[in-house]
Amino acid sequence: MTTQQRIFQDEPSLRIKVAEGKEVLDLKSEGPFSVRDATGKTVFSLDDPSVSLRVSMERYRAPRFEYTLIVEDRQIFTAAVECVQKWNREGFAARLHQAGCEILIGGTKIGDNLVYQVRIGPFDTAGEAESLCSRFHDGRIVRETRDRPKAVFEIYDTAYSKSARFEETAVIVPGNPGQGFTLLNACHDTDERKGRYVRGGIHFLPDSRQGFITVADIPIETYLKHVLAAEMQCDYPVEALKSQAVASRSWTLSTLGLQHAGDLFDICCDSHCQLFCGKPFFEEQTARAVEETRGEVLYWKGQLCKTLYTPVCGGHTEDAILAGIAPPVSYLKGIQDAVEGKMNYGSLRDEDRVALWVSSQPDVLCNPRRRNGYPDDPILKAFRWELNYTRPELEKILQEKTGVDLGILFDIIPRKRGVSGRLSEVEILGSHRNLTLHGETAIRNAFSRDSLSSSCFIVEMDLGADGVPVEVSLVGAGHGLGVGLCQAGAVTLAAAGFTCEDILKHYFAEVSLKKLY
């Protein structure tokens, strides 16, 4: 079995998906550039930076997909082989698949994230895979590309003095180091109405939705400045910003080759991976935080740490198992987010205890009252939150989000919670049928038109004379998955004089800080 490797001489450069679903994209350059085909041949060049360029898709052929059932993940090869043999003895055509890669910088292996997956399939349709998935406790379905999409692009300047057509892919290469491009209609974000700015080469590739994606080659330290600008306010204490920079760098390298396995890019620019701020400049504090931690990552037992983070933990972080990280690791164990005077609320898996927890204002690090003069962040409103519905409103949302007609909503019953009180299983009782939701993501999506702040909530109902709910209230704590570093808590610690390393070791137990380059 061949092990995939990502090899870098010094600072890693990443392939970042910065736009998707486009049929037309306009861009401006800061300087001269060349347009090349898939072989690297220059088709035409432009020296005038005042000229805009347009990328337009002319023809498109949709991809073909297949569906595979992953029934087990193992870190050890021999254990995975035994699992394959076990499922084959039980009549399933199981096979072994290696995911992830080894990462080398300057000829030295700095870590790997290799996972050995026991797979069944492929199947031609998702329905075939779903019909088998329920027979496996930890089964999940992945969609893979059998035949990649094909497209023909035309790229031309606005004066139409130069143009060319390209099959499959086209690349725009800047003429000078550090030169950037502004993608004028890349996204609809309020902060990026003037365009999304990126430095480095840009690739255009057909996507799976009858459009094309834009992928930028960005050095990791520059990428992290874009991430930090999106994740935390620039006027936060620099030690808090530095802790976020190290966490983001560690997460990026530790998940390389896993987040978008099979895709033609490493990382996307939304919450599936990390948020990305496409502004052409960085505030001094943001740039300083990345530069002063250049190359620094966290290790645990010789492995790069998957350092997750969350905006507001609500006062207690969550175990990694809730995020699907297995086997459990000690540096991602849920903790009460306080450094002194920890409160005895008891187990937040208990319904009475969690009701007391979300209805109170514990003196934890992410409590807005602990901000010590730093600007209020709107996200802090999610420290404690409440969402109110009429019963018909919630019935409509549940049907739209789950695709199941439950009929009249009778009750919502919490079945399983994590150490932070976050729900991982909920049963919904309806007049037509009952429905059980598994996983915090499914729960957060089902109970809101967008997504709930977190799955740490209790349900309060006002009942009519017939015992049927009239109004339903969800009372909750925190924003985000709740695993790892709490960004709001990190700000409080930094304001109190804690260093970047202090903050990281508060949230990630038994880790060590190491400089890679």
N, C-alpha and C positions, 0 to 999 in steps of 0.2 A: 504494500500500500504506500503510494507516494505521498510524502508530506509536503504541503504547500508552504512556501517561504515568501516573506516580504523582506527584501534586502535594501538597506539604506546605507549610504556612506557616512552621513552625518545626520543633520536634522531631517526627520522624515517629511516627505511631501505626500499629501493625501488627495484623493479624488473626491471632491465634494459636489453633490447634486445641488445646484443653486436655483434651478427653475425646472418646472415640469408641466406637461399637458399643454404645450404651446404648438400652434400651427404657424404663428408669426412671432418673431422676436426682433426688436430693434436695439441697437447698441452703439455706444460712442467710445472711442479710444482716447487715451491721454497722449498717444504718440504713434509712431509708425508701427505697422503690423503686417503680417503675411497670412494668407489663407491657404491651407494645405489639405490634401486629400488623405485617405486612410494610410497610404504608403509613406507619408511624410513629404511628398513632392509639393513644392510651392506652385500654386495655380495662379495667384496674382498677389500683388502687394499694394499697399496704400501708405503714403508718407504724410498726408494731410490729416491731422487729428480733428479738424473741424467737420470732416465728412462723416455722416452717420452710415451705419451698415444695417441691412435687413437680412434676416434669415427666414426663409419661407419654405414650408413643406409642400411639395407638388404632388407626390404620389405616396401611397402608404399601403402596406400589406400587413394584416394583423398577425400576431404571434399565435402559436398553438401551445397549449399548456397541458401538463399532466399533474396528477395529485398523488402525493406520497404520504403514508402514515408513519410517523415516528412514534415508536412505542416505548423506547427506553434511551437514556443518555448515560454513558459511562466515561469516566476519566481515564480508566485503565484498559488497555487494549485486550488483555487476556480475559478480563471480566466481560467485556463487550462480546468477545467471541463465544463465551459460554452462554450469554443471553441469546445470541443468534441460534446456537445449537438447541437451546431449550424451546424456542418458538418453532423451529423447524420440526422438532419431535412432535409438537402439538398440531402439526398440519399447516402451519403458515409458511409461506415462501419468504422468510426473513433474509435480510442481507445487511452487511456492515457498511457504514458510510462514515468517512472521516471529515469533520467540519473544523474550521478554524485554521490557524497557521502558526509557524514559527516566525519570530521577528528578530532580525539581525541588524545591528547598527555598528558600522565600522568593523565588520567582520566578527563581532561578538554577539552571541545569542543573548538577548535581554529578556526573553520569555516566550511562552507559547500559550495559546488558549485552545489547544486541541481537545475536541470532544468526539467520542466514538458513538455514533447513533445507530440504533437497531431500527431498520426501516422495513416496511412492507409495502409492496406496490412496485411500480407506479400504476395508477388507475387513470382511465380516460376522463372520468368526471368526478367532481367533488362529491356527488351523491354516493358513488360507489365507495369512496374512502370513508364517508360519514357513516355508512351502514355498518362498517367494521369497527369504527373508532370507539363506539360505546362499550366494546368488549375489553378495552384496555384502560386501566385506571388512569395512567398518565399519558394516554394517547393524544396526539395533536396532528393536524393536517398541514402540510406545506404545499404551496403551489410552485411548481418549477416550470421553466420555459423549455418546451420540447423543440420548437423552431422559433428563433428570434424574429421580431418584427423587422420588416424591411421598408426603406423609404428612399425617396429622392429629394434632396434639398436644393434650393437655389439660394445663393448668397450674392448680394449685389449692393453697391453703394446707392445713396439716395439720388445721385445724379445719373445713375445707370451707365456710368462710364466704364465700369468694370463689373463683370458678373461671371458666375460659373455654376454648374450643376454638379452635385456630388451624390454618390450612392453610399448608403449605410452610415457614413460619418463624415464630418468635416471638422477641421481644427483651425482656430485662430491663434496665432502665436505673436506675442508682443515683441516689438523690436528692441526694447531696452529692459534691463533687469528691474524688477519692482514696478513695472508699468501696469496700470490698471485699466479696466473696462467698466462702463456703467451699462447694465442691462435695463433698458428704459421701461419695459412692461413685464418684468419678471414676476412681480407679485402685487398684491393689493393691500399690503400692510400699510397702515397709516404713516408709520415712520419711514417708509421707503417709497413714497409716492414719486419721488424724483428719480427712482431707479435703485437697483441693487448693485453695489460696487464690489468688484472682485479683482484681485491681482493674479497674474499668471495666465497660462494658456487655457483656452476654453474649447471644449469638445461638444458637438451636437450629435445626438444619437436618437434613433426612434424609440418611443416608449410603448407601453402596452395599451394606451388609451387613445390611439389615433392622433397622437401628437409627437412631440419630441422633448427630450430632456436636455438640460444644459449642465455640463459637468466642468468644474474648474479645478485646475492643479494648484493647490495652495499649501505652502509650507505649514507645518503643524503649529508653529509659534504664532504665525499670522492668523491662522484659523482660530486659535484660542482667543485672540483679541476680539474677533468677531463674536465668538461664543460668550465671552465675559461681558461684552457690551450689551448682549441680549439678556443675559441671565441675572445680572446684578447692577444696581445703580452705581454710577461712577463716583458718587460722593460718599459711599460707604467707607469704613476704615480699611486702609490698604491691607492689613493682615487678613481681614475677611475676604477681600478680593483675591489675595494670594492663595488662601486655602481653596477657594473655588477654582482657581487656575490649575492647581496641582490635582484636584479631584477630576477636573475635566480632562486634563492630559492623561492621567492614569486610566480613566474610563475609555478614552479614545483608543489608546494603544492596546488595552486589554481586550477590547471587543473587535479589533481589526480582523476582517474576514468572517465575522459571525453575524453582525447586524444586517448586512446586505449580501449574504452569501449567494453567489450566482448572478448578482447584478454587476453592471459595468462601472460601478462607483463604490467608494468605501462607506460614505456617510451621507445622510440627507440633512436638510437644514430646518427640520421642524422637530416637534417634541418626541417623535419616534427615536431620534438620536439625540441631538442637542440643538437648541435654538441658535439662530445665526442672524446677526445684525449686519446688514449690508451697507453700512455707511462708509464714505471715503476717508474718514479720519477716526482716530481713537482719542478719547479723553486721556489726559496725562496720567491720572490715577489708574485707569484701566491698563494702559500700556505698561506702566511701571510694575503692576502686579504680575503680568506675564513675563516681562523681561527679568525681574528679580528672582523668578522661580524657573528660569529657562532650563528645560530638560529634566526637571524634578518630578518624580513619580513615587507612588507608594508600593511597597512590597509586603507580602505576607507569606512566610514559609517558602521563599524563593520564587514566588509567582507574582506577576503584576496584579494589582488589586482592581477589581471591578467596582470602582468607587462611585456608587450611585449617590444622588443628591435630590433634595426635595425643597420646594419653596418655604413651606411652613409645616412642620411635623405635627403641630397641635399639642406638643408637650411630651410626646412619647414616640420614638422612632419604631420602625417595624422590622421584623426578621426578613432576611433576603428570600426566604421560601415563597413569600407572598409575591415577589417579583419573578418567580420562576427560576431562581438561581439555585441549583442543586449540584453537588451535595452542599449542606449548610456550611458556612464559613464563619469563624468567630468574629471577624472584623465587620460583619454585617448583621450583628445581633441587635435587636431592638433594645433601646435604653430610655429611661425617663430623662428628659432633656433638662437636667439641672445639675449644677456643680456643687451645691451645698443645700442642706435642709430639704432633702428629697421627701416627697409626700407619700404617705401610705394609703393609696387608693385601692390596694389589693389588685387582684387579677382583672385586667380589662377585657378578659374573655367572658367574664360574668356580666349578665345583662344589667343587674342592679348597679354594679360598680361602674360600668361604662356609662349608664344613665347619669350617675352623679358626676362623672368625669366631664362629659360634654356640656353639662349644665352649669359647670363651675368655671372659675377663672384662676387656675393654679399658677403659682409663681414660678413658671418655667421660663427658659431662655427666649422662646419665641412669643411670649406674651407681649403685646404692644406696649404695655406699661414699663417694660424693661429697656426701652430704646435709648434712654440717656441723651436726649437732645438731637439724635440723628433724625433726618426727615422721615416722615411716615411714608410707608410704601402701601399702595392700595391693596396689595396682596395680603397684608396683615389682617384685613377684615375677615379673612378666612380662618383666623385663629379659632374663633367660634362662629358658627353660621347657622342659619335656619332658612328652610325653603318650604313654602306653603302651597298646597294644591287643593282645589275641589276634587272630589272623587272622579267625576267625569274627565277632568283635565288629566289626571294621572293615568286613568285607564287609556286615554288616547295616546299619551306618550309611551306607555308600556307596549301598546300594540304596534305603534310605529317603530319602536326601537328593537323589539324582539321578534316581530312578525307573527305573534301569537295573539289570538282573540281570547282573552281570559273571561270575557263577559263582565259581570258586576264584580268589582273588587271587594272581597270580604276581609282579607287580612294580609299582612306582610310579616313573616316570621324569620328573625335572624337564626341561622343554624350554626354557623362557625365564624369565629373572630380570631384575629391574630393578637400578638402581645400588646399592640397599641390600641386595640379595640376596633381595628379595621375589619370590615366584614369580608369574608371569603366565600360564604355561601348563604343564600337567602331563598326562602320559599314564599311564593306568592299564591294566595288562594283566591280563586275566582269561581263564578257561577258556572262557567263552561268547562273550565279545567284548571288544574294547578300547574305552576311552573317553578322549577328550581334553577337559580342562576349560580354559576360557579365562577370564581375569580373576581378580584376587585375591579378589574377593567370592565368586565361585562356588567357588574353591578352599577358602577358609576355611569356607564353609558345608558343603561336601561331607565334610570330614574330621573333623567333630565333631558331637556331638549338639546342641550349641548353635552356636557359631562359634569357630574357632581364634583365639587371641590375635592372630596375624598370619600372613601367608603367607611370612614369612622362616623357612624351616625346611629341615632335611635329613631324609632317611628312612634309618633303620637297621633291618635285618631280621635276625632269628635264623631260620636255615633248618633244616628237618628233614633227615633222611637222604635223602629223595626230592627235595630242592632246593626244596620248597614252604615259604613262610614259616610259621613257628609263631607268632612274635610280631613286632609292628611298633612301632617307636618313632619319634615325630616330635620332633626336637630343634630348638628355635627361639629367636628373639630378637624382643623388642618386643611392643607391644600397639597395635593400630590400623593404619590405612592407612599411616602413616609419612610423610605429606606435610605440609610446612609446619612450624609451631611445635611443638616437643616440650615438652609441659607439664612433664615431670620435669626436662628440661634447663633450662627457664626458671627453675625454683625454684633450681637449683644456681647459675645465673648471678646471680640476684638476691641470693642469700646471699653471693656473692663481691663484691657492691657494684655490679653492673651496673644501669643504669637501664632503665626500660621501653623507651625508644627504642633503647638498646644491644641489648637482647634481641631486639627486633623486627628490627633490621637484621642481627643474626647469622643469623636464620632466613630472612629475606626480603631477598634481595640487591637493591640498586638502587632501593629504595622511599623515599618521603618521607612524613612525618607531616603531616597537615593537619587543622585544626579546621573543621568544617562549620557549627556553630551554637553 
